[in-house]
Each structure stands twice: as structure tokens, then as C-alpha cells.
Amino acid sequence: MLICDFFSYFEVTLLSKKIQIPNFIKNNFVKERPMKKIIFVLMFISGLIYSQELRAKVTVNYEQLPTAAKERLVDFQYAVENYLNDTRFTELDWEGEPIPCSFNIFFTGSAGETRYNAQVVINSQRPIYKSQRSSLMMNIMDKEWSFEYERNQTLRYNLVSFDPLTSFLDFYAYLIIGFDMDSFSPLGGSPFFERAYEIALLGANSGFSKGWALESSAYNKRSLLDEIQNVQFNQFRRDFYDYHYNGLDIFNEQKAAAKKNIIKLVDNLYKSIDKIARNSVLLKVFFDAKAGEIVDYLEGVDELVFRKLMKINPANISRYEKAISG
């Protein structure tokens, strides 16, 4: 068997996500002794199924903390990274690779020996089918994270009670999974958004409510989940699916059809923007991640599309003006 045969792939779909299997398995499967071939294929697929959903990279910046606090947090980065990568957040047999994501933590202060404040930038990626590129799914800066941590503390997954450290991580794990699943199936992320919402409610009623309770800030966890679960945004979420699954994923082979589905999202938002609050947290999160990508993939389309985007997303108006001017 040539090595190049191994890297020639065909597509199968499992749980609405794509898995790639070498063609030599497909070819052998149709030959003699089919039962043994079936067993071999199943064994191969099982090797592609992961228990965990995330492949997280955690970075930590302690510069604003006193030396004593830094020493107490010496194992914090590893504890958080291991928690995110070793925890099973769903009951699914997660197929394909875990979702690549990053948590960039900037400590802003400490109180006593165990309480800390931090800001966190969280982002996640999604591979684009039959492409070397990936799509940025979210790029959120959360300025409000207060929690307690002791050196060598064991982090435990528990959805029943609120823990200001692990519940924050759980919230974003479910948000990452929810957006990922929404991109592979219409409204497919709903069960995971519901879990994130329940965590937000627990946080709002805890002793660490800042950042969890409803606020008028540009980004608020509770407001984001309120909008995601509001039926007013169901069309946007369906268009979000088409944008990825019937847009980015087919772009290399069906460029015209792909652009049509990307433009459909823009058109539907333009029609509904007066009904949806212009300060929508969900749309902010979407365009913070996608504005540059939309411009790249819609290169050469009618300038009216970009004029609509200027109304929908004025925060990125300079991008759209540049796209119009060429």
C-alpha cells in the first residue's frame, strides 16, 4: 500500500459531522470476506472517536500580580488546561478531532491568598471541509472572572452547584460546543446552549454574580444566552448553519452556491435588523469572529452586499468600505 493511498480520503457523516477515512479501507471493504472488512472499518472509526470534545490551549499572564500570588498559581495553567481537555462535557461519542480552542487568561488582581480576578480571551476554530483553512467560530473577551483557587487544587466537573472557577470554564466549553454543533446541524447546539444558560443562572445567584447577572455592557454572558435561545434568532442560527455547512464547506467545489448561502445570511439579517436590537450581543460575537472572513469569501460580489453589512455591523464599517473600494 502506498502512503499516498492512505491520505486519499472519502467522506462519511456521523452525528452530523464529517469524518475522513482512507480510500484503501473503502476499496478493501467491497472485496472478499466483507464481515472482516466491516470489523476493520469499525475498528478504524473507533480510533477516530474521542471521549473529550475540546483540544484547549491555555496561556496565563501573571504580570499584574505580586510575587507571592504568582507562586501560589504556579500550577494553575496546567490545572485549567487538563480540566478542559480531560473532561467529557457531553454524552456523545465525539467523532473526529476535538474542537481546537484557546483560553488566554490575564490576571488583573488578587485578594487574600485564594481569591483572584482575571480577564479572559476565548476563541475556537472549526475546520473547513476540503480546505487547509479553518474558520474562527468565536473570539470573546470576558472582562469579568472572579474565583478562588488554592495551589494543587483539584478541579471537579459539577453542573449541579456553581463553582466560580470550573463553572466559568464549563460555560465556555458549552458555548464552544454549541456554536460548533450549530454549524453542522440546524439548531444543533441547542442542548449545549441550554446547559450554558443554566450555568449563567446559577452564577447570577451566587456570591460571584458580577459578570453573570444581566448588565448593559457590550458583552454579557447572560444576555448572549438569552438571545441564542430567543426564537427571534432562530432564522439567524439556521443561516449560521448554511453559512458554514452549505457555504464555507463547499466553497472550493461550488463557489457560486457557497457565496449564495453566505449572502443569504446577510440578506436575512438586513431584513430583520430593525426588529433585533442593534446592540445584540449575539451579533457582536458573530461579527467579531466573522467580519474579516465574510469579506474574504465574498470578494467580487455586488457592493450592495457590503452596504447592507455596513448597516448591520457598523463596528466593522471600515472593512466593508475597503471591500467596496477594492
C-alpha positions as CSV (number, residue, x, y, z in Angstrom):
1,M,0.0,0.0,0.0
2,L,1.4,3.4,-1.0
3,I,1.5,6.2,1.6
4,C,-0.4,8.4,-0.8
5,D,-3.3,5.9,-0.7
6,F,-3.6,6.4,3.0
7,F,-4.0,10.1,2.6
8,S,-6.6,10.0,-0.1
9,Y,-9.9,10.4,1.7
10,F,-13.6,10.0,1.2
11,E,-16.4,11.4,3.4
12,V,-18.7,9.7,5.8
13,T,-21.1,11.5,8.1
14,L,-21.6,10.6,11.8
15,L,-23.7,12.6,14.2
16,S,-23.9,15.4,11.5
17,K,-20.2,15.9,11.4
18,K,-17.7,14.8,8.8
19,I,-15.1,12.1,9.3
20,Q,-12.5,11.3,6.8
21,I,-11.4,7.6,6.2
22,P,-8.6,6.4,3.9
23,N,-9.7,5.2,0.5
24,F,-7.8,2.0,0.9
25,I,-10.3,1.0,3.6
26,K,-13.2,1.9,1.3
27,N,-11.7,-0.1,-1.5
28,N,-10.9,-3.2,0.7
29,F,-14.4,-3.1,2.2
30,V,-16.1,-4.1,-1.1
31,K,-13.8,-7.0,-1.7
32,E,-13.9,-10.6,-0.3
33,R,-14.7,-11.5,3.3
34,P,-17.0,-8.5,3.9
35,M,-17.6,-9.3,7.6
36,K,-13.9,-9.0,8.4
37,K,-13.7,-5.8,6.4
38,I,-16.7,-4.4,8.4
39,I,-14.9,-5.2,11.6
40,F,-11.8,-3.5,10.4
41,V,-13.6,-0.3,9.3
42,L,-15.4,-0.2,12.7
43,M,-12.1,-0.5,14.5
44,F,-10.6,2.3,12.4
45,I,-13.6,4.5,13.0
46,S,-13.4,3.8,16.8
47,G,-9.8,5.1,16.7
48,L,-11.2,8.5,15.4
49,I,-13.8,8.8,18.2
50,Y,-12.6,10.8,21.1
51,S,-14.1,10.9,24.6
52,Q,-13.4,14.6,25.1
53,E,-14.8,17.4,23.0
54,L,-12.1,20.1,23.3
55,R,-8.5,20.4,22.5
56,A,-7.7,23.5,24.6
57,K,-4.6,25.5,24.8
58,V,-4.3,27.7,28.0
59,T,-2.0,30.6,28.4
60,V,-1.7,32.7,31.6
61,N,-0.3,36.2,32.2
62,Y,0.5,36.9,35.9
63,E,2.4,40.2,35.4
64,Q,-0.1,42.3,37.4
65,L,0.1,40.0,40.5
66,P,2.5,40.3,43.4
67,T,5.2,37.6,43.6
68,A,3.5,35.7,46.4
69,A,0.3,35.3,44.3
70,K,2.3,34.2,41.3
71,E,3.9,31.5,43.4
72,R,0.5,30.2,44.6
73,L,-0.6,30.0,41.0
74,V,2.4,28.1,39.6
75,D,0.3,25.0,38.7
76,F,-2.9,27.0,37.6
77,Q,-2.3,26.9,33.9
78,Y,-1.8,23.1,33.8
79,A,-4.8,22.5,36.1
80,V,-7.1,24.5,33.8
81,E,-5.7,23.0,30.6
82,N,-6.0,19.5,31.9
83,Y,-9.5,20.1,33.2
84,L,-10.7,21.4,29.8
85,N,-9.0,18.6,27.8
86,D,-9.9,15.7,30.2
87,T,-13.5,16.5,31.0
88,R,-16.4,15.0,29.0
89,F,-18.9,17.8,28.6
90,T,-21.4,15.8,26.6
91,E,-22.8,12.2,26.5
92,L,-21.9,12.0,22.8
93,D,-19.2,9.6,21.4
94,W,-17.4,12.6,20.0
95,E,-16.3,11.8,16.4
96,G,-13.5,13.4,14.6
97,E,-10.9,15.6,16.3
98,P,-11.7,17.6,19.4
99,I,-12.6,21.3,18.8
100,P,-9.4,23.4,18.9
101,C,-9.8,26.4,21.2
102,S,-7.8,28.6,23.4
103,F,-8.2,30.4,26.8
104,N,-5.8,33.3,27.3
105,I,-6.0,34.4,30.9
106,F,-4.8,37.8,32.1
107,F,-4.8,38.1,35.9
108,T,-5.8,41.6,37.0
109,G,-5.7,41.3,40.8
110,S,-5.9,39.2,43.9
111,A,-7.4,39.4,47.4
112,G,-6.1,37.4,50.3
113,E,-4.4,34.1,49.5
114,T,-7.1,32.5,47.4
115,R,-9.2,35.0,45.5
116,Y,-8.3,36.3,42.0
117,N,-9.7,38.5,39.3
118,A,-8.9,37.9,35.6
119,Q,-9.9,38.8,32.1
120,V,-10.0,36.0,29.5
121,V,-9.9,35.9,25.7
122,I,-11.6,32.7,24.5
123,N,-11.6,31.6,20.9
124,S,-12.4,28.4,19.0
125,Q,-11.9,27.1,15.4
126,R,-13.7,24.9,13.0
127,P,-12.1,23.1,10.1
128,I,-13.4,24.0,6.6
129,Y,-14.1,20.8,4.6
130,K,-11.7,20.0,1.8
131,S,-9.6,23.1,2.7
132,Q,-6.4,23.8,4.6
133,R,-8.2,26.8,6.2
134,S,-10.2,26.9,9.4
135,S,-13.0,29.2,10.5
136,L,-12.8,31.3,13.6
137,M,-16.1,30.5,15.4
138,M,-15.8,32.8,18.4
139,N,-13.4,35.3,19.8
140,I,-14.7,36.7,23.0
141,M,-13.1,38.8,25.6
142,D,-14.7,38.3,29.0
143,K,-13.5,41.0,31.4
144,E,-15.2,39.6,34.5
145,W,-13.9,36.5,36.1
146,S,-13.6,36.3,39.8
147,F,-12.8,32.9,41.5
148,E,-11.0,31.2,44.3
149,Y,-8.0,28.9,43.8
150,E,-5.6,27.1,46.1
151,R,-2.3,25.6,44.9
152,N,-2.7,21.9,43.9
153,Q,-6.5,22.3,44.0
154,T,-8.4,19.5,42.2
155,L,-10.8,20.8,39.6
156,R,-14.1,18.8,39.5
157,Y,-16.8,18.9,37.0
158,N,-20.2,19.5,38.6
159,L,-23.2,21.0,36.9
160,V,-25.5,20.9,39.9
161,S,-23.7,23.5,42.1
162,F,-21.9,26.7,41.0
163,D,-18.2,26.9,41.3
164,P,-16.8,30.3,40.2
165,L,-13.7,28.6,38.7
166,T,-14.9,25.4,37.0
167,S,-18.4,26.8,36.1
168,F,-16.8,29.6,34.1
169,L,-14.8,27.0,32.2
170,D,-17.9,24.8,31.7
171,F,-19.9,27.8,30.4
172,Y,-17.4,28.5,27.7
173,A,-16.9,24.8,26.9
174,Y,-20.7,24.5,26.2
175,L,-20.7,27.7,24.2
176,I,-17.8,26.4,22.1
177,I,-19.6,23.1,21.6
178,G,-22.9,24.8,20.9
179,F,-21.6,27.0,18.1
180,D,-19.7,24.1,16.6
181,M,-22.8,21.9,16.6
182,D,-25.0,24.7,15.2
183,S,-22.6,24.8,12.2
184,F,-23.1,21.2,11.4
185,S,-26.9,20.9,12.0
186,P,-29.7,23.5,12.1
187,L,-30.1,24.5,15.8
188,G,-27.9,21.5,16.7
189,G,-26.2,23.4,19.5
190,S,-29.4,23.9,21.5
191,P,-28.8,21.3,24.2
192,F,-25.4,22.8,24.9
193,F,-26.6,26.4,24.9
194,E,-29.2,25.3,27.4
195,R,-26.5,24.0,29.8
196,A,-24.6,27.2,29.4
197,Y,-27.7,29.2,30.2
198,E,-28.3,27.1,33.4
199,I,-24.7,27.8,34.5
200,A,-25.3,31.6,33.9
201,L,-28.4,31.5,36.1
202,L,-26.5,29.7,38.9
203,G,-23.7,32.3,38.6
204,A,-26.2,35.2,38.7
205,N,-27.5,33.9,42.0
206,S,-24.1,33.2,43.5
207,G,-21.6,35.2,45.6
208,F,-19.7,35.8,42.4
209,S,-22.5,37.3,40.4
210,K,-20.6,40.1,38.7
211,G,-20.3,39.1,35.0
212,W,-23.1,36.6,35.3
213,A,-26.1,38.8,36.1
214,L,-27.8,40.8,33.4
215,E,-25.9,44.0,32.6
216,S,-25.9,46.7,29.9
217,S,-22.3,46.1,29.0
218,A,-21.3,45.4,25.4
219,Y,-20.7,41.8,26.3
220,N,-22.6,39.9,28.9
221,K,-22.8,36.1,29.3
222,R,-26.5,36.0,30.4
223,S,-27.6,38.4,27.5
224,L,-25.7,36.2,25.0
225,L,-27.6,33.1,26.0
226,D,-30.9,34.9,26.3
227,E,-30.5,35.9,22.6
228,I,-29.3,32.5,21.4
229,Q,-32.4,30.8,22.9
230,N,-34.8,33.5,21.7
231,V,-36.9,32.3,18.8
232,Q,-36.3,35.7,17.1
233,F,-32.8,34.5,16.4
234,N,-33.7,31.0,15.1
235,Q,-33.5,32.2,11.5
236,F,-30.1,33.6,12.1
237,R,-29.0,30.3,13.7
238,R,-30.3,28.4,10.7
239,D,-28.5,30.8,8.4
240,F,-25.4,30.3,10.6
241,Y,-25.6,26.5,9.7
242,D,-26.0,27.3,6.0
243,Y,-23.1,29.8,6.1
244,H,-20.8,27.0,7.3
245,Y,-22.1,23.7,6.1
246,N,-23.5,24.9,2.7
247,G,-21.2,27.9,2.4
248,L,-17.6,27.5,3.6
249,D,-17.6,23.7,3.4
250,I,-18.5,23.7,-0.3
251,F,-16.7,26.8,-1.4
252,N,-13.8,25.1,-3.1
253,E,-16.1,23.0,-5.3
254,Q,-19.3,25.1,-5.7
255,K,-18.2,28.7,-5.3
256,A,-21.4,30.3,-6.6
257,A,-23.7,28.2,-4.4
258,A,-21.4,28.8,-1.4
259,K,-21.5,32.6,-1.9
260,K,-25.3,32.5,-2.3
261,N,-25.7,30.9,1.1
262,I,-23.3,33.3,2.8
263,I,-25.1,36.2,1.2
264,K,-28.4,34.7,2.4
265,L,-27.3,35.3,6.0
266,V,-26.5,38.9,5.2
267,D,-29.8,39.5,3.4
268,N,-31.9,37.9,6.2
269,L,-30.1,39.9,8.9
270,Y,-30.6,43.1,6.8
271,K,-34.4,42.4,6.6
272,S,-34.7,41.8,10.4
273,I,-32.1,44.2,11.9
274,D,-34.8,46.7,12.8
275,K,-36.6,44.0,14.8
276,I,-33.5,42.8,16.5
277,A,-31.7,45.1,18.9
278,R,-28.8,46.8,17.2
279,N,-26.7,46.2,20.3
280,S,-27.3,42.5,20.1
281,V,-24.6,40.6,22.0
282,L,-25.0,37.5,19.7
283,L,-24.4,39.6,16.6
284,K,-21.4,41.3,18.2
285,V,-19.9,37.8,19.0
286,F,-20.6,36.7,15.4
287,F,-19.1,39.6,13.6
288,D,-16.1,39.9,16.0
289,A,-15.2,36.4,14.7
290,K,-16.6,36.6,11.1
291,A,-16.3,40.1,9.7
292,G,-12.9,39.5,8.1
293,E,-13.9,36.1,6.8
294,I,-17.1,37.3,5.2
295,V,-15.1,40.0,3.3
296,D,-12.6,37.4,2.1
297,Y,-15.2,34.9,0.9
298,L,-17.4,37.5,-0.7
299,E,-14.7,39.1,-2.7
300,G,-16.0,40.4,-6.0
301,V,-19.8,40.3,-5.1
302,D,-22.2,43.2,-5.7
303,E,-21.2,46.2,-3.5
304,L,-24.8,46.2,-2.2
305,V,-24.0,43.2,0.0
306,F,-21.3,45.2,1.8
307,R,-23.6,48.3,2.1
308,K,-26.0,46.0,3.9
309,L,-23.2,44.8,6.1
310,M,-22.4,48.4,6.9
311,K,-25.9,48.9,8.3
312,I,-26.0,45.5,10.1
313,N,-22.5,45.8,11.6
314,P,-21.3,49.4,11.8
315,A,-18.4,48.4,14.1
316,N,-16.6,47.0,11.1
317,I,-17.7,49.6,8.6
318,S,-14.1,50.3,7.5
319,R,-13.7,46.7,6.4
320,Y,-16.8,46.9,4.2
321,E,-15.8,50.3,2.8
322,K,-12.4,48.8,1.8
323,A,-14.1,45.8,0.2
324,I,-16.3,48.2,-1.9
325,S,-13.3,50.3,-3.0
326,G,-11.3,47.3,-3.8
